[in-house]
Amino acid sequence: MRRVAWPALLLLAGCSSIGAVSGAVVGVATGAGTTNPVIGYAAGVGTQAAVDSLVKYVSRKRQQNEQDQIAATVGNLAPGQTAPWKIEHDIPIGNEHGAVTVVAMLDNRLARCKEVVFTVIDGDKPDAPRGTFVTTACAQGQTWKWAQAEPATERWGTLQ
């Protein structure tokens, strides 16, 4: 039987289970090393919680960067105008692109906002997954920011 390196297993596990796999590995190793299963269990649970939190943090930051890119594009558009948007993450996985159209200006004393419809294309292949979403972006000084907490919870799967 061939031996497989633990990092390879973590990569195969995917983001949703990487915390559980990491916790199990650390728990077993710590429990065996200390010959105390309680310490191993505690180390495993702590590791799983830390890794899960890190994965969610990274996912939220990537989501925020995408939202900021769309909102920045919105800031340059008038109602009825459409423009392309694109995000290139530091780790080039999940680079998406699409188009954003301003459908309404929501200008009042509290905020200057725009209602938009945007598309998201995940990748450059002709059969890449596509979606259409609606949101609001508002001006914060000279910067435009995403105004809604979660316009499409399914889209941001790690936050469910």
C-alpha positions, 0 to 999 in steps of 0.5 A: 500500500502506498503512503499518501502525504497529509497535505495532499489529503488536505488539498483533496478534502476541499475547503468545506472539510479541511478543518475537520481533516486538520483537526483529526490529524492534529488530534490523533498526533497529539493524543498519540504523542502525549498518550492522553486522548483528552489532550488529543481531543482538545487539540483536535477540536481547537485546530478544527475551529481555528482552521474553519475560522481561517477558511471563512475569513479568507472566503469573506475577504475574497467575496469583499474584494469581488463586491468592491470591484463591482461597486467601483465599476458601478460608481462610474456608470449612469442609469442605463449604462452597462460596463464589464467588471473583473476580479483577479484574486492573489491566488488565481482560483475563482477569478470571475467576471461579468457585466453590471448595469445601473437600473436606477439612481436612489439619491436622497439626503441620507445616501447616494445609491444605485440599484444594479443588475450584475452577471457573474461568469465563473471562468473563461470557458464557454460553458462556465457557470453564470448567474444574474443578481440584483444589489445596491451600491452606495457612495461613501465619499469618493468610493462606492461600496456594496450596500446589502449584506447578502443579496444572494446567500446561496452565491456565498456558500461558505457563509451559510 
